[in-house]
């Protein structure tokens, strides 16, 4: 369906948990976030009800997120259920990759269409400094396994001082010899991310050009999101830039978000939310879900307000919102 700005909304990010097995410095404190009681998060059956309602109003693409979605048991079962919903064409997953290897066969068997790996460095010591774990070997093994299994792969990196600016070229190197997309995402001032200076993506592109030569804008369509893609000479894959702050893309936004607690959010940076769980648990019908979801999408705001902290959802960390 179209919202009040005429944008086609066909993509929903579904957070299945606020929990994570990493403690990335821009996302979660060392002790983690206060855990939501299991009974307060949507069950798989409830998620599928929301997805079914979303499909009825034009949502075609679902991204499973967290927290770290693979810390929740039986995620392949959820993916299989979502894939069976009429109208859903594409189900993908964003993961830190630590647990992916042990679940890869089940995920692919359930119908997973693609996977995004979050990886901010290939240096073991820097990886530990960022994530507070030493899980890098498992992540690199997972990326290689996904490629061998034929899954389309994206690698997401958040450039940040003082951690990884010297590692950007090495991360981009994943796309040199393999048909993967490496994407650099500007730090957003949400939750713990507020303590970091945003590294502009034009700086990232210049650093990559110094190593790999001048890029050309890509004409290929890759994925559901707002990245601008570039082709470097001799690369088998592509480089993407997601620049929410320096190159606002709200005019082309096509998504809404469902938190693990069942709140529908029209924007990552929004205090508005529609309580889908309340409708379900108060005995609401599928028609009630569809009407509520449609009316809420229609009122999706015209742009984010990351430049206006008083209107942003900055009291929550990314894991709680569903990054």
KEFITI-440171 format. One record per residue (C-alpha): y, z negated, x. Coordinates in steps of 0.05 Angstrom, whole numbers, padded with zeros to 5 digits, always signed. Layout:
N
YZX...
***
This chain:
323
+00000+00000+00000+00073+00005+00019+00120-00054+00027+00192-00057+00005+00213-00022+00069+00166+00037+00056+00118+00017+00112+00044+00030+00100+00007-00036+00108-00065-00020+00124-00085-00071+00178-00102-00145+00174-00115-00192+00232-00163-00247+00211-00165-00311+00251-00232-00347+00243-00216-00409+00284-00160-00445+00320-00208-00469+00374-00216-00438+00443-00258-00449+00505-00199-00434+00551-00133-00470+00558-00085-00415+00577-00018-00443+00598+00023-00402+00548-00023-00415+00489-00054-00484+00490-00041-00551+00524-00095-00578+00571-00123-00624+00517-00125-00568+00466-00094-00570+00397-00111-00619+00342-00174-00590+00311-00173-00569+00239-00229-00601+00199-00285-00551+00188-00278-00557+00113-00206-00535+00117-00220-00468+00148-00244-00409+00107-00318-00399+00101-00346-00330+00116-00356-00319+00041-00282-00337+00029-00259-00291+00085-00299-00234+00055-00267-00247-00013-00198-00241+00018-00219-00178+00056-00245-00148-00008-00179-00162-00042-00142-00133+00017-00184-00070+00015-00167-00061-00058-00092-00055-00040-00102-00009+00019-00122-00050+00080-00171-00008+00119-00173-00041+00188-00193-00112+00206-00184-00148+00273-00224-00212+00283-00184-00262+00324-00176-00336+00339-00166-00380+00379-00228-00352+00410-00268-00322+00353-00335-00324+00389-00335-00400+00392-00348-00399+00317-00422-00390+00302-00451-00328+00271-00391-00281+00280-00437-00220+00279-00457-00241+00208-00384-00241+00187-00372-00173+00219-00432-00145+00182-00406-00172+00117-00336-00143+00127-00364-00075+00146-00400-00073+00079-00334-00081+00041-00316-00015+00008-00253+00014+00038-00258-00021+00106-00263+00033+00159-00255-00005+00223-00272-00076+00248-00253-00096+00318-00251-00161+00358-00203-00194+00407-00238-00242+00455-00227-00275+00522-00296-00248+00541-00328-00312+00565-00381-00313+00509-00384-00238+00495-00443-00223+00540-00491-00267+00502-00470-00238+00435-00458-00165+00453-00523-00137+00423-00513-00175+00358-00440-00154+00353-00456-00081+00363-00515-00085+00316-00469-00114+00263-00424-00053+00268-00367-00075+00314-00324-00015+00327-00284-00036+00389-00266-00097+00430-00202-00122+00463-00209-00169+00523-00152-00217+00542-00146-00218+00618-00083-00235+00657-00109-00230+00728-00169-00209+00769-00155-00262+00822-00203-00321+00813-00153-00374+00835-00097-00346+00792-00146-00340+00734-00162-00414+00741-00088-00431+00744-00074-00392+00680-00136-00411+00639-00154-00478+00671-00226-00452+00678-00267-00413+00729-00297-00364+00680-00272-00299+00711-00341-00272+00732-00367-00278+00661-00306-00241+00634-00312-00184+00684-00387-00178+00668-00370-00174+00594-00320-00118+00604-00371-00078+00643-00425-00091+00591-00380-00069+00534-00366-00004+00571-00439+00009+00584-00454-00002+00511-00404+00051+00492-00354+00006+00457-00281+00028+00462-00248-00024+00507-00177-00049+00513-00154-00101+00563-00093-00143+00544-00049-00175+00598+00013-00219+00589+00057-00212+00651+00089-00278+00670+00124-00310+00727+00101-00342+00773+00028-00326+00758+00010-00253+00758+00066-00203+00772+00031-00183+00837-00034-00169+00799-00008-00118+00748-00028-00057+00789-00098-00085+00799-00106-00096+00725-00080-00026+00710-00134-00002+00758-00187-00014+00704-00160+00049+00671-00161+00091+00734-00235+00105+00737-00256+00087+00666-00232+00108+00597-00204+00040+00579-00135+00022+00555-00098-00032+00594-00040-00061+00555+00016-00105+00579+00045-00150+00525+00113-00183+00532+00112-00258+00527+00137-00281+00459+00177-00346+00450+00126-00378+00405+00095-00446+00418+00082-00458+00493+00105-00387+00507+00177-00410+00500+00174-00442+00570+00164-00374+00603+00215-00320+00617+00198-00255+00583+00179-00202+00635+00207-00137+00609+00158-00080+00603+00205-00031+00636+00196-00074+00699+00121-00070+00690+00123+00005+00684+00165+00011+00747+00117-00032+00786+00058+00011+00764+00096+00075+00781+00107+00049+00852+00032+00047+00861+00004+00102+00817+00060+00153+00811+00104+00172+00753+00072+00166+00684+00078+00212+00624+00080+00188+00552+00011+00196+00521+00001+00239+00460-00065+00205+00442-00070+00154+00386-00106+00091+00409-00118+00034+00361-00080+00002+00304-00021-00031+00339+00049-00017+00364+00034-00002+00438+00068+00057+00472+00017+00090+00516+00026+00126+00582-00018+00170+00626-00017+00162+00701-00039+00218+00748-00114+00218+00758-00127+00162+00708-00188+00166+00662-00156+00115+00615-00086+00097+00591-00034+00043+00600-00001+00012+00539+00063-00028+00533+00074-00076+00474+00147-00095+00476+00163-00139+00417+00228-00164+00446+00258-00107+00487+00235-00050+00443+00228-00079+00374+00176-00040+00334+00183-00075+00266+00202-00011+00232+00132+00015+00242+00094-00050+00231+00031-00040+00191-00001-00109+00191-00008-00177+00159-00045-00238+00185-00095-00286+00155-00099-00354+00189-00164-00393+00195-00138-00441+00141-00129-00383+00092-00054-00373+00098-00031-00301+00093+00028-00287+00139+00070-00224+00135+00091-00230+00208+00071-00267+00271+00140-00298+00271+00149-00322+00200+00153-00387+00161+00131-00352+00098+00057-00357+00080+00015-00345+00019-00042-00393+00007-00104-00351-00006-00149-00412+00002-00114-00448-00054-00126-00391-00101-00200-00387-00082-00214-00462-00085-00176-00473-00150-00223-00423-00184-00179-00362-00180-00210-00294-00196-00215-00234-00150-00159-00203-00192-00116-00264-00177-00127-00254-00103-00111-00180-00107-00047-00191-00147-00023-00247-00101-00037-00208-00038-00003-00145-00064+00060-00182-00086+00064-00218-00019+00055-00154+00021+00110-00121-00020+00158-00175+00005+00141-00169+00079+00206-00180+00118+00241-00122+00150+00236-00150+00221+00215-00210+00263+00265-00263+00284+00241-00279+00354+00314-00276+00374+00331-00330+00323+00289-00392+00338+00312-00428+00275+00274-00377+00232+00212-00369+00277+00144-00402+00271+00155-00436+00337+00125-00503+00318+00056-00473+00324+00017-00447+00384-00012-00377+00384-00083-00403+00374-00061-00437+00309-00027-00375+00282-00080-00326+00304-00055-00284+00362
***
